[in-house]
């Protein structure tokens, strides 16, 4: 990690991302709270997160934009554009303005996905392959560390000063992030050449994943696990109330322990990945997440809290393995489309599993869902462990 942080460009990128991630975590929770206050409806509040997630369905278009344009100007423009979008929240005052809150949320999701794809392409161009895992691990550690404090800070600012104040804080983080990007030394990679077939261009990321064996196997294994991973979003409420006999607010404590595990996972992922490769790191990560969730069957605080930390380590190991594998095994001019395609391929099964979990918990015992999750995660882990990792580090040809 010392070799990574010794680089000025990495330090500036991490500084800017720390600011913008803080604003993201603070703002997204406030958007949900704001909708709840305006309407008094849990469904309307939940719709905020659904609208935010919908952006992933059109991510391939954003990926093509990333590959066609220079990365740093696009990232700066995206964050400045999001700063302007956040200013629209200053016009939200009552229930009649709810449509504006949803519009901002949708644009927030679109801009975030576009920026994430461009950042992945920037990292590929900026760093040698041996540092990509460390950079992805560092970003995940920062993200999960901020997850422990930023939502609480956002809710506190909202309670004290209102949603407009949180929006202005988010505006400031976007502007400062854009400033760090402007100061960052970076040599732009080549951009993708324009083709005559739009559908072929926009689907290039999905096709590249499909024909690249390791990426295809990673996507298959992790995607299968995500078809049940969303069950945990509703099971956690049942565990808290029925298993631990605590109030709903105790979920924050559980989230803190998962965040601690996630930070540890981000700090250790790169070193472990160098030894065992991306496929096995993803497999072990899924195993830890599955074991952590399985331990929810033992409704004791001394078991559930460490289980949350274990699950946090596992999910970050899987995320870092995925991100690094996609970067290493994709050509420079396709980085944006591959990153966007992977986001779509994973967001769809996860969204399905969240909806299915919410429906199933009303008709079956939540413990049955936990067992189902454990079985699917075990199968996905075994599948990945039995795949061959080529440990490839050279840039491939266009698929």
C-alpha positions in Angstrom: 0.0 0.0 0.0 3.0 2.3 0.6 3.8 2.2 -3.1 0.3 3.2 -3.9 0.0 6.2 -1.6 3.5 7.4 -2.5 2.0 8.5 -5.8 0.6 12.1 -6.0 -2.0 11.2 -8.5 -3.4 8.4 -6.3 -3.4 10.7 -3.2 -5.4 13.3 -5.1 -7.8 10.8 -6.4 -8.4 9.3 -3.0 -8.8 12.7 -1.4 -11.4 13.7 -4.0 -13.2 10.4 -3.7 -13.3 10.6 0.1 -15.1 13.9 -0.2 -17.6 12.8 -2.8 -18.3 9.5 -1.2 -19.0 11.3 2.1 -21.5 13.5 0.3 -23.0 10.5 -1.5 -23.6 8.5 1.7 -25.0 11.5 3.5 -27.3 12.5 0.7 -28.8 9.2 -0.3 -30.1 8.4 3.2 -31.5 12.0 3.5 -33.3 11.6 0.2 -35.2 8.7 1.7 -35.9 10.5 5.0 -37.0 13.6 3.1 -39.5 11.6 1.0 -40.8 9.9 4.2 -41.3 13.3 5.9 -43.0 14.9 2.9 -45.5 12.0 2.4 -45.6 10.0 5.6 -45.3 6.9 3.4 -42.7 4.1 3.8 -43.5 3.1 0.2 -42.7 6.6 -1.2 -39.5 6.6 0.8 -38.5 3.2 -0.5 -39.2 4.3 -4.0 -36.3 6.7 -3.7 -33.8 3.8 -3.5 -35.6 2.0 -6.3 -35.3 5.1 -8.6 -31.7 5.4 -7.6 -31.0 1.8 -8.6 -32.8 2.0 -11.9 -29.9 3.9 -13.4 -28.0 0.6 -13.6 -30.3 -0.6 -16.3 -29.1 2.0 -18.8 -25.5 1.9 -17.6 -24.2 0.5 -21.0 -25.0 3.8 -22.7 -22.9 5.6 -20.1 -20.1 3.1 -20.6 -20.0 4.0 -24.3 -19.8 7.7 -23.5 -16.9 7.0 -21.1 -15.0 5.1 -23.8 -15.6 7.7 -26.5 -14.5 10.7 -24.4 -11.4 11.8 -22.5 -11.7 10.6 -18.9 -10.7 13.5 -16.7 -12.8 16.2 -18.4 -15.8 13.8 -18.3 -15.3 13.1 -14.6 -14.9 16.8 -13.8 -18.0 17.7 -15.9 -20.0 14.9 -14.2 -19.3 16.1 -10.7 -19.9 19.7 -11.6 -23.2 18.7 -13.3 -24.2 16.7 -10.2 -23.4 19.8 -8.0 -25.9 21.8 -10.2 -28.4 19.0 -9.9 -28.2 19.0 -6.1 -29.1 22.7 -6.2 -32.6 21.7 -7.5 -33.3 20.3 -4.0 -33.4 23.9 -2.7 -36.7 24.1 -4.5 -38.3 21.2 -2.6 -40.6 22.4 0.1 -43.7 20.3 0.3 -45.4 17.1 -1.0 -46.1 18.8 -4.4 -42.4 19.0 -5.0 -41.9 15.2 -4.5 -41.4 14.7 -8.3 -38.4 17.0 -8.2 -36.9 14.9 -5.4 -37.3 11.8 -7.5 -35.9 13.5 -10.6 -32.8 14.5 -8.6 -32.5 11.0 -7.3 -32.6 9.5 -10.9 -30.0 12.0 -12.2 -27.9 11.3 -9.1 -27.9 7.6 -9.9 -27.1 8.2 -13.6 -24.2 10.5 -12.8 -22.8 8.2 -10.2 -22.7 5.2 -12.6 -21.1 7.3 -15.3 -18.5 8.6 -12.9 -17.7 5.1 -11.6 -17.2 3.7 -15.1 -14.9 6.7 -15.9 -13.0 6.2 -12.6 -12.4 2.5 -13.5 -11.0 3.5 -16.9 -8.8 6.2 -15.2 -7.4 3.7 -12.8 -6.6 1.3 -15.6 -4.7 4.0 -17.5 -3.1 5.5 -14.4 -1.7 2.4 -12.6 0.3 -0.7 -13.5 -1.7 -3.9 -13.1 0.1 -4.9 -9.9 -1.3 -1.8 -8.2 -4.9 -2.1 -9.4 -5.9 -4.4 -6.7 -4.5 -2.1 -4.0 -6.3 0.9 -5.5 -9.6 -0.9 -5.6 -9.1 -2.2 -2.0 -8.2 1.3 -0.8 -11.4 2.8 -2.5 -13.5 0.1 -0.9 -12.0 0.7 2.5 -12.7 4.5 2.2 -16.2 3.8 1.0 -17.1 1.5 3.8 -15.4 3.6 6.4 -17.4 6.6 5.4 -20.5 4.4 5.5 -20.1 4.3 9.2 -20.3 8.0 9.7 -21.7 9.8 6.7 -25.3 8.6 6.9 -25.4 9.6 10.6 -23.9 13.0 9.8 -26.4 13.5 6.9 -29.4 12.6 9.1 -28.1 14.9 11.8 -27.7 17.9 9.5 -31.2 17.2 8.1 -32.7 17.1 11.6 -30.9 20.3 12.6 -31.0 22.4 9.4 -33.2 20.6 6.8 -32.6 18.9 3.5 -31.4 22.0 1.7 -28.4 22.2 4.1 -27.4 18.6 3.2 -27.8 19.3 -0.5 -25.4 22.3 -0.1 -22.8 20.0 1.7 -23.1 17.6 -1.2 -22.6 20.4 -3.7 -19.4 21.4 -1.9 -18.1 17.8 -2.0 -18.7 17.5 -5.7 -17.0 20.8 -6.4 -13.9 20.0 -4.3 -13.7 16.5 -5.9 -13.7 18.2 -9.3 -10.9 20.5 -8.1 -8.7 17.5 -7.1 -9.3 15.9 -10.5 -8.2 19.1 -12.2 -5.0 19.1 -10.2 -4.3 15.4 -10.8 -1.4 14.5 -13.2 -2.9 12.1 -15.7 -2.1 11.1 -19.3 -5.3 10.3 -21.2 -5.6 6.9 -22.7 -6.7 6.4 -26.3 -10.4 6.6 -26.8 -12.6 4.1 -28.6 -13.0 4.6 -32.4 -16.5 5.3 -33.5 -18.3 2.4 -35.2 -21.3 2.4 -37.5 -23.4 0.0 -35.5 -24.7 1.6 -32.3 -26.1 -1.6 -30.8 -22.9 -3.4 -31.4 -20.9 -0.6 -29.7 -23.2 -0.4 -26.7 -23.3 -4.1 -26.2 -19.5 -4.5 -26.6 -18.9 -4.6 -22.8 -21.4 -7.5 -22.3 -20.0 -9.4 -25.3 -16.4 -8.9 -24.0 -17.4 -10.4 -20.6 -19.2 -13.3 -22.3 -16.2 -14.3 -24.4 -13.5 -13.8 -21.8 -13.5 -17.0 -19.8 -12.4 -15.7 -16.3 -14.8 -12.7 -16.5 -17.6 -14.9 -17.7 -17.1 -17.4 -14.8 -16.8 -14.6 -12.2 -20.0 -13.0 -13.5 -21.8 -16.3 -13.5 -20.7 -17.3 -10.0 -21.2 -13.9 -8.3 -24.4 -13.2 -10.3 -25.9 -16.4 -9.0 -25.1 -15.5 -5.4 -26.7 -12.1 -5.9 -30.0 -13.7 -6.8 -30.4 -14.5 -3.1 -28.0 -11.9 -1.5 -30.8 -9.3 -1.5 -32.8 -11.5 0.9 -30.6 -10.1 3.7 -32.0 -6.6 3.2 -35.3 -7.7 4.8 -34.1 -10.6 6.9 -32.0 -8.2 8.9 -35.2 -6.6 10.3 -36.5 -10.0 11.3 -33.2 -10.9 13.0 -33.2 -7.7 14.9 -36.8 -7.8 16.2 -37.6 -11.5 16.4 -34.1 -13.0 17.0 -32.3 -10.4 19.1 -35.4 -8.7 20.5 -34.1 -5.3 19.8 -35.6 -2.2 18.2 -35.3 -1.4 14.6 -32.6 1.3 15.3 -30.3 -1.5 16.5 -29.8 -2.3 12.8 -27.4 0.7 12.9 -25.1 -1.2 15.3 -25.2 -4.3 13.0 -24.3 -2.1 10.1 -21.3 -0.7 12.1 -19.9 -4.2 12.6 -20.3 -5.0 8.9 -18.6 -1.8 8.1 -15.6 -2.6 10.3 -15.3 -6.0 8.5 -15.6 -4.2 5.1 -12.7 -1.9 6.0 -10.6 -4.8 7.0 -11.5 -6.6 3.8 -10.5 -3.6 1.7 -7.1 -3.4 3.4 -6.3 -7.1 2.9 -7.8 -7.9 -0.5 -4.9 -6.9 -2.7 -2.2 -8.9 -0.9 -4.4 -12.0 -0.8 -5.4 -11.6 -4.4 -1.7 -11.5 -5.4 -1.3 -14.9 -3.8 -4.5 -16.8 -4.9 -5.9 -14.8 -7.9 -9.2 -13.1 -8.5 -11.4 -16.2 -8.9 -10.4 -17.7 -5.6 -10.6 -14.5 -3.7 -14.1 -14.0 -5.0 -15.0 -17.5 -4.1 -13.6 -17.1 -0.5 -15.4 -13.8 -0.3 -18.7 -15.4 -1.2 -18.0 -18.2 1.3 -17.4 -15.7 4.2 -20.5 -13.8 3.3 -22.6 -17.0 3.2 -21.2 -18.2 6.5 -21.7 -14.8 8.1 -25.4 -14.8 7.1 -25.8 -18.4 8.1 -24.7 -17.6 11.6 -27.9 -15.4 11.9 -29.6 -18.7 12.6 -28.0 -18.4 16.1 -29.9 -15.4 17.6 -27.3 -14.3 20.1 -25.5 -11.0 20.1 -22.1 -12.6 20.6 -22.6 -14.6 17.4 -24.5 -12.1 15.2 -22.1 -9.2 15.6 -19.0 -11.1 14.6 -21.0 -12.7 11.8 -21.8 -9.2 10.4 -18.1 -8.4 10.4 -17.3 -11.6 8.7 -19.9 -10.9 6.0 -18.4 -7.4 5.6 -14.9 -8.9 4.9 -16.3 -11.4 2.4 -18.4 -9.0 0.3 -15.5 -6.5 -0.1 -13.1 -9.3 -1.1 -15.6 -10.3 -3.8 -16.0 -6.7 -5.0 -12.3 -6.0 -5.2 -11.7 -9.3 -7.0 -14.4 -8.5 -9.6 -13.3 -4.9 -10.2 -9.6 -5.8 -10.6 -10.4 -8.7 -12.9 -12.5 -6.6 -15.2 -9.8 -3.9 -15.4 -6.9 -6.3 -16.0 -8.7 -8.3 -18.6 -10.3 -5.6 -20.7 -8.6 -3.3 -23.3 -8.2 0.3 -22.4 -10.7 1.5 -25.0 -13.4 -0.7 -23.6 -13.0 0.0 -19.9 -16.0 2.1 -19.6 -18.4 -0.3 -21.3 -17.1 -3.3 -19.4 -17.5 -1.5 -16.1 -21.0 -0.3 -17.0 -22.0 -3.8 -18.3 -20.8 -5.4 -15.0 -22.8 -2.9 -13.0 -25.9 -3.8 -15.0 -25.3 -7.5 -14.9 -25.0 -7.4 -11.1 -27.6 -4.8 -10.3 -30.4 -6.7 -12.0 -30.2 -9.9 -10.0 -29.6 -8.0 -6.8 -32.7 -5.9 -7.4 -34.7 -9.0 -8.1 -33.5 -10.7 -4.9 -34.4 -7.7 -2.8 -37.9 -7.7 -4.2 -38.2 -11.5 -3.8 -36.9 -11.4 -0.3 -39.4 -8.7 0.7 -42.2 -10.9 -0.7 -41.0 -14.2 0.7 -40.6 -13.0 4.3 -44.4 -12.4 4.4 -45.2 -16.0 3.6 -42.4 -18.2 4.9 -40.1 -18.2 8.0 -37.1 -16.0 7.6 -34.9 -18.8 8.7 -35.8 -20.7 5.5 -34.5 -17.8 3.5 -31.3 -17.9 5.4 -30.8 -21.6 4.6 -31.6 -20.9 1.0 -29.0 -18.1 0.9 -26.4 -20.4 2.5 -27.0 -23.1 -0.1 -26.8 -20.8 -3.1 -23.7 -19.1 -1.8 -22.1 -22.5 -1.2 -22.8 -23.6 -4.7 -21.5 -20.3 -6.2 -18.3 -20.6 -4.1 -17.6 -24.2 -5.1 -18.2 -23.2 -8.8 -15.6 -20.4 -8.6 -13.1 -22.5 -6.6 -13.2 -25.2 -9.3 -12.5 -22.7 -12.1 -9.0 -22.2 -13.4 -7.5 -18.8 -12.8 -5.1 -17.8 -15.6 -3.6 -15.0 -13.4 -3.5 -12.9 -16.6 -2.0 -9.4 -16.2 -1.5 -8.3 -19.8 -4.0 -6.3 -21.8 -6.1 -8.5 -24.1 -7.1 -7.8 -27.6 -10.6 -6.5 -28.4 -13.1 -9.3 -28.0 
